Amino acid sequence: MFGPDGPSFVDLVREGLMSTRAGYDHLAPRFDATPFRTPDEVLSRVAAHVASGPRPQRALDACCGTGAAVGHLAPHVGAITGLDFSPGMLAEARRRYEGLTNARFVEDDLLAWTPDEPFDLVTCFGALGHFDHPVLPDFVAAIHRVLVPGGRFVFVTAPVPSPMQPRLWIAHAFNWTMRVRNALISPPFVMYYLTFLLPEALRLLEDAGFDCEVVPLGWDRRPEIVLVDARRR
């Protein structure tokens, strides 16, 4: 479906009938050949933003998948941890980035995990749709918990699309399909669009004790995408 190295339509259907974790375990060897992986153009811009400020000594990429963000951020931090709950995705990350001496990968669920030491920087890419709206306060609380005071949560998001934009209605249709699937089939596969968009993200972060700076990402292909740099008070 996404070229010779990507999954077929049958693969995607099979994975969509699995749990979230099992689906990603199955997809992991082909994940980087799908459009679900955050583009390098986005990751490089976020890495440049991180590099423009004080060097973080301890960084975390939450829900790291196959580790692409870890690879981009590692040159700009003292040490970085990639955290994910999918052993299949982590196996790919460890294989792809085994040469990064300042990186490690940990298998755990962000919402339940407490690190040995807090972090100066947390990032998260491409995984925000795996936290449905009722769970987002818990997600933000988890980010707050693993950061030192003054630590930063850096991510990308976008404003709510205009009703005139087809992508809004395509996203609503996808979400409706997933909610029907999850109502009929257990365990659920949690993946929704239009979550943690800019207004909701800023409200949740500010309520949780973050001060937020919003800057354009500067990506011509998606000029509406912004970078949010949220500092824990």
C-alpha positions in Angstrom: 0.0 0.0 0.0 2.9 2.4 0.7 5.5 0.9 -1.6 7.5 -2.3 -1.7 8.8 -1.9 1.9 5.5 -0.9 3.5 2.5 -2.8 4.7 -0.2 -4.1 2.3 -3.8 -3.3 2.7 -4.4 -6.7 4.2 -1.6 -6.1 6.7 -3.3 -2.8 7.8 -6.7 -4.5 8.2 -5.1 -7.3 10.3 -3.3 -4.8 12.5 -6.4 -2.7 12.9 -8.2 -5.7 14.4 -5.4 -6.2 17.0 -4.9 -4.2 20.2 -2.8 -1.0 19.9 0.3 -2.7 21.2 0.0 -5.9 19.2 -0.8 -3.9 16.0 2.4 -1.9 16.4 4.4 -5.0 17.2 3.2 -6.4 13.9 3.7 -3.2 11.9 7.1 -2.4 13.4 9.4 -3.8 10.7 7.5 -1.8 8.0 6.6 1.2 10.1 9.3 3.6 8.7 7.9 3.0 5.1 4.5 4.4 6.1 3.2 8.0 6.3 2.5 7.3 10.0 6.2 8.0 10.8 6.9 11.7 11.5 8.7 13.2 8.5 12.4 14.0 8.9 11.6 17.6 7.8 9.6 18.0 11.0 12.1 16.2 13.3 15.1 18.2 11.9 13.3 21.5 12.6 12.4 20.5 16.2 16.0 19.3 16.7 17.3 22.7 15.5 15.0 24.4 17.9 16.3 22.3 20.8 19.9 23.0 19.7 19.3 26.7 19.7 18.8 26.8 23.5 20.7 25.4 26.5 21.9 21.9 26.0 19.5 19.4 27.8 21.5 16.9 29.8 18.6 14.3 30.1 16.0 14.0 27.4 13.1 11.7 26.8 11.3 10.9 23.6 7.9 9.6 24.8 6.2 7.0 22.6 9.4 6.8 20.6 8.3 4.1 18.1 11.2 3.1 15.9 13.4 5.9 17.3 13.5 8.4 14.5 13.3 11.4 16.9 15.9 9.9 19.1 18.3 9.8 16.2 17.6 13.5 15.4 17.9 14.7 19.0 20.8 12.6 20.2 23.6 15.0 18.9 22.0 17.9 20.8 21.5 16.4 24.3 23.7 14.8 26.9 21.7 11.5 27.1 18.3 10.5 25.6 15.8 7.8 26.5 13.3 6.5 24.0 10.2 5.1 25.8 7.5 3.0 24.2 5.1 0.2 25.2 5.6 -1.8 22.0 8.4 -4.3 22.2 8.3 -4.7 18.4 8.8 -1.0 17.8 11.6 -0.9 20.4 13.4 -3.8 18.8 13.5 -1.8 15.5 14.7 1.3 17.4 17.5 -0.6 19.1 18.6 -2.2 15.8 18.5 1.1 13.9 20.3 3.2 16.5 22.6 0.7 18.2 25.5 3.1 17.4 24.2 5.9 19.5 26.2 5.8 22.7 24.1 8.4 24.5 20.8 6.7 23.8 18.8 3.9 25.5 15.4 2.5 24.9 12.9 1.5 27.6 9.7 -0.6 27.3 6.9 0.9 29.5 3.6 2.7 29.4 4.2 6.5 29.8 1.0 6.9 31.9 2.2 4.4 34.5 6.0 5.0 34.3 8.2 6.8 36.8 11.8 7.3 35.8 14.7 7.0 38.2 15.5 10.7 37.6 13.5 13.4 35.9 14.3 14.9 32.6 15.2 18.4 31.3 13.4 17.8 28.0 10.5 15.7 26.8 9.4 15.3 23.2 6.6 13.3 21.7 5.8 12.9 17.9 3.1 11.1 16.0 1.6 9.4 19.1 -0.8 12.0 20.4 -3.7 10.3 18.6 -3.2 7.3 20.8 -4.5 9.3 23.8 -8.2 9.9 23.5 -9.6 13.2 24.8 -10.6 11.8 28.3 -7.1 10.5 28.8 -5.2 13.6 27.7 -5.2 15.2 31.2 -3.4 12.0 32.4 -1.0 12.3 29.5 -0.2 15.9 30.4 0.2 14.9 34.1 2.6 12.2 33.1 4.7 14.7 31.1 4.7 17.1 34.1 5.7 14.3 36.5 8.8 13.2 34.5 10.1 16.8 34.0 12.3 18.8 36.4 10.9 22.3 37.4 11.8 24.5 34.4 12.0 21.4 32.1 10.5 21.6 28.6 7.9 19.6 26.7 8.4 20.2 23.0 6.0 18.9 20.4 4.2 19.9 17.2 0.5 20.3 16.6 -1.8 22.5 14.5 -4.9 24.6 14.9 -8.3 23.1 14.3 -8.8 22.7 10.5 -11.4 25.0 8.9 -14.7 23.3 8.0 -13.8 24.2 4.4 -10.8 21.8 4.5 -11.4 18.2 3.4 -8.9 16.9 5.9 -11.3 17.9 8.7 -14.1 15.7 7.4 -11.7 12.8 6.5 -10.4 12.9 10.1 -14.0 12.9 11.5 -14.9 9.9 9.2 -11.8 8.0 10.3 -12.5 8.7 14.0 -16.1 7.5 13.6 -14.9 4.3 12.0 -12.5 3.7 14.8 -15.1 4.3 17.5 -17.5 1.8 15.8 -14.6 -0.7 15.6 -13.7 -0.3 19.2 -17.4 -0.6 20.3 -17.7 -3.9 18.5 -14.2 -5.5 18.9 -12.1 -5.9 21.9 -9.3 -5.2 22.7 -9.5 -1.7 21.2 -7.1 -0.1 18.8 -6.8 3.5 20.0 -5.9 5.9 17.2 -7.8 9.1 16.6 -7.1 12.3 14.7 -7.9 15.8 15.8 -6.6 15.2 19.3 -4.3 17.6 21.2 -4.8 20.3 18.6 -3.5 23.7 19.6 -6.4 25.2 21.6 -6.9 21.9 23.6 -3.2 21.4 24.1 -2.6 24.9 25.4 -5.5 24.7 27.8 -4.5 21.4 29.2 -0.8 22.4 29.6 -1.5 25.7 31.2 -4.0 24.2 33.6 -1.3 21.6 34.5 1.4 24.2 35.3 3.2 24.9 32.0 4.0 28.2 30.3 3.7 27.7 26.6 5.5 29.4 23.7 4.1 28.7 20.2 6.2 29.3 17.1 5.7 28.4 13.4 7.5 25.2 12.5 8.4 26.7 9.1 7.6 23.6 7.0 6.3 24.7 3.6 4.4 21.5 3.0 2.2 22.0 6.1 2.5 25.7 7.0 -0.2 25.4 9.6 1.9 23.2 11.9 3.4 24.9 14.9 6.0 24.0 17.4 5.0 24.3 21.1 7.7 24.7 23.7 6.0 24.2 27.1 8.1 24.9 30.2 7.1 23.4 33.5 6.7 26.1 36.2 
